[in-house]
Amino acid sequence: MTHIHADSISVASKVHHHESPHDWKRYFSFSTDHKVIGIQYLVLSFIFFLSVVF
């Protein structure tokens, strides 16, 4: 029987989570987080909507 030590195995569950930005300028800068991209899209589309309506 072969014994494998857990120290030599890389675990795929060690995923780096996205840090939430603390500043609104950093929040609306470049991001790869899909949730932040969705909010950026909604805010930008709302700004464009307001600029067309008024």
Backbone as ProteinMPNN parsed JSONL, in Angstrom:
{"seq_chain_A": "MTHIHADSISVASKVHHHESPHDWKRYFSFSTDHKVIGIQYLVLSFIFFLSVVF", "coords_chain_A": {"N_chain_A": [[0.842, -1.166, 0.0], [0.502, 2.218, -0.787], [1.602, 5.167, 0.739], [0.545, 8.459, 0.871], [1.583, 11.676, 1.518], [-0.138, 14.465, 2.773], [1.036, 16.941, 2.608], [2.422, 17.178, 0.245], [0.566, 17.446, -1.732], [-1.202, 19.532, -3.888], [-3.98, 21.492, -3.296], [-7.003, 22.052, -4.925], [-8.979, 23.577, -3.873], [-8.079, 25.871, -2.745], [-8.835, 28.672, -3.518], [-8.426, 31.923, -4.754], [-10.199, 34.542, -3.52], [-12.127, 37.346, -4.631], [-11.237, 40.509, -3.567], [-13.206, 42.944, -2.027], [-13.391, 46.261, -3.115], [-12.482, 49.136, -1.189], [-12.846, 51.766, -1.673], [-14.8, 54.027, -3.616], [-13.818, 54.909, -6.034], [-11.927, 52.997, -6.736], [-13.673, 50.906, -6.908], [-15.147, 51.417, -9.216], [-13.199, 51.276, -11.113], [-11.057, 49.308, -13.283], [-12.005, 45.927, -13.189], [-12.162, 42.382, -12.615], [-14.08, 40.936, -11.46], [-17.199, 39.428, -11.717], [-19.523, 40.312, -10.527], [-19.007, 42.967, -9.848], [-18.565, 43.983, -12.388], [-21.134, 43.734, -13.465], [-22.578, 45.577, -11.858], [-21.205, 47.902, -12.559], [-21.941, 48.063, -15.246], [-24.739, 48.441, -15.007], [-24.826, 50.947, -13.668], [-23.517, 52.597, -15.546], [-25.228, 52.324, -17.758], [-27.527, 53.497, -16.681], [-26.614, 56.114, -16.319], [-26.207, 56.839, -19.016], [-28.853, 56.623, -19.872], [-30.057, 58.694, -18.392], [-28.692, 60.842, -19.516], [-29.709, 60.907, -22.099], [-32.455, 61.253, -21.765], [-32.698, 63.701, -20.377]], "CA_chain_A": [[0.0, 0.0, 0.0], [1.291, 3.439, -0.889], [1.18, 6.252, 1.623], [0.763, 9.78, 0.279], [1.505, 12.726, 2.519], [-0.978, 15.583, 2.343], [1.862, 18.133, 2.413], [2.923, 17.233, -1.121], [-0.559, 17.559, -2.661], [-1.775, 20.876, -3.994], [-5.429, 21.393, -3.207], [-7.653, 22.994, -5.837], [-9.962, 24.385, -3.161], [-7.467, 27.121, -2.306], [-9.166, 29.636, -4.559], [-8.303, 33.303, -4.313], [-11.457, 35.263, -3.644], [-11.975, 38.746, -4.983], [-11.355, 41.458, -2.47], [-14.091, 44.044, -2.364], [-12.679, 47.532, -2.969], [-12.966, 49.948, -0.077], [-13.039, 53.118, -2.17], [-15.698, 53.987, -4.773], [-13.01, 55.092, -7.256], [-11.375, 51.68, -7.067], [-14.796, 50.031, -7.23], [-15.551, 51.668, -10.59], [-12.069, 51.131, -12.027], [-10.993, 47.992, -13.92], [-12.212, 44.794, -12.308], [-12.492, 41.125, -13.277], [-15.156, 40.304, -10.705], [-18.409, 39.524, -12.532], [-20.533, 41.091, -9.815], [-18.628, 44.376, -9.99], [-18.794, 44.336, -13.792], [-22.574, 43.903, -13.621], [-22.966, 46.849, -11.241], [-20.642, 48.961, -13.407], [-22.785, 48.127, -16.437], [-26.011, 49.052, -14.633], [-24.615, 52.372, -13.375], [-23.204, 53.281, -16.799], [-26.437, 52.386, -18.584], [-28.404, 54.482, -16.059], [-26.062, 57.442, -16.656], [-26.528, 57.087, -20.43], [-30.286, 56.846, -19.936], [-30.31, 60.045, -17.894], [-28.148, 61.837, -20.44], [-30.575, 60.954, -23.279], [-33.773, 61.739, -21.369], [-32.646, 65.106, -19.984]], "C_chain_A": [[0.898, 1.244, 0.0], [0.721, 4.509, 0.029], [1.526, 7.582, 0.954], [0.584, 10.813, 1.385], [0.708, 13.908, 1.962], [-0.168, 16.852, 2.105], [2.309, 18.281, 0.962], [1.818, 17.391, -2.159], [-1.046, 19.0, -2.692], [-3.288, 20.735, -4.085], [-6.053, 22.464, -4.09], [-8.653, 23.884, -5.121], [-9.379, 25.68, -2.616], [-7.63, 28.169, -3.399], [-9.043, 31.024, -3.974], [-9.618, 34.018, -4.565], [-11.17, 36.717, -3.96], [-12.149, 39.604, -3.746], [-12.297, 42.57, -2.896], [-13.355, 45.356, -2.131], [-13.323, 48.387, -1.879], [-13.306, 51.365, -0.53], [-13.901, 53.066, -3.425], [-14.94, 54.194, -6.076], [-12.396, 53.763, -7.69], [-12.475, 50.715, -7.472], [-15.22, 50.185, -8.684], [-14.365, 51.701, -11.552], [-12.099, 49.713, -12.607], [-11.138, 46.882, -12.891], [-12.515, 43.548, -13.137], [-13.583, 40.369, -12.546], [-16.474, 40.509, -11.447], [-19.512, 40.315, -11.839], [-20.26, 42.584, -9.944], [-18.865, 44.834, -11.422], [-20.276, 44.55, -14.049], [-23.064, 45.215, -13.039], [-22.429, 48.02, -12.048], [-21.493, 49.142, -14.659], [-24.117, 48.801, -16.126], [-25.873, 50.552, -14.381], [-24.349, 53.133, -14.662], [-24.432, 53.38, -17.7], [-27.439, 53.379, -18.002], [-27.931, 55.906, -16.351], [-26.369, 57.785, -18.113], [-28.023, 57.344, -20.607], [-30.639, 58.255, -19.481], [-29.801, 61.109, -18.86], [-29.013, 61.951, -21.702], [-31.921, 61.582, -22.932], [-33.729, 63.239, -21.053], [-31.743, 65.857, -20.868]], "O_chain_A": [[1.911, 1.3, 0.696], [-0.49, 4.722, 0.082], [2.66, 7.797, 0.526], [-0.424, 10.826, 2.091], [0.879, 14.291, 0.805], [-0.663, 17.765, 1.445], [2.549, 19.397, 0.501], [2.107, 17.464, -3.353], [-1.274, 19.612, -1.648], [-3.8, 19.94, -4.873], [-5.682, 23.636, -4.018], [-9.134, 24.856, -5.704], [-10.115, 26.507, -2.077], [-6.681, 28.504, -4.108], [-9.487, 31.287, -2.856], [-10.09, 34.086, -5.7], [-10.119, 37.253, -3.61], [-13.098, 39.436, -2.981], [-12.193, 43.08, -4.012], [-12.758, 45.552, -1.072], [-14.537, 48.363, -1.679], [-13.998, 52.088, 0.188], [-13.749, 52.146, -4.228], [-15.371, 53.707, -7.121], [-12.357, 53.45, -8.879], [-12.252, 49.813, -8.279], [-15.608, 49.208, -9.324], [-14.521, 52.117, -12.7], [-13.085, 48.997, -12.428], [-10.479, 46.894, -11.851], [-13.062, 43.648, -14.235], [-13.972, 39.278, -12.964], [-16.83, 41.642, -11.772], [-20.348, 40.924, -12.506], [-21.186, 43.374, -10.128], [-19.32, 45.956, -11.645], [-20.64, 45.467, -14.786], [-23.881, 45.898, -13.657], [-23.118, 49.027, -12.208], [-21.735, 50.273, -15.081], [-24.577, 49.642, -16.897], [-26.708, 51.338, -14.83], [-24.902, 54.216, -14.856], [-24.651, 54.411, -18.336], [-28.14, 54.046, -18.763], [-28.743, 56.797, -16.599], [-26.755, 58.916, -18.409], [-28.415, 58.192, -21.408], [-31.44, 58.933, -20.124], [-30.419, 62.164, -19.003], [-29.04, 63.018, -22.317], [-32.466, 62.358, -23.718], [-34.644, 63.97, -21.432], [-31.569, 67.063, -20.693]]}, "name": "protein", "num_of_chains": 1, "seq": "MTHIHADSISVASKVHHHESPHDWKRYFSFSTDHKVIGIQYLVLSFIFFLSVVF"}
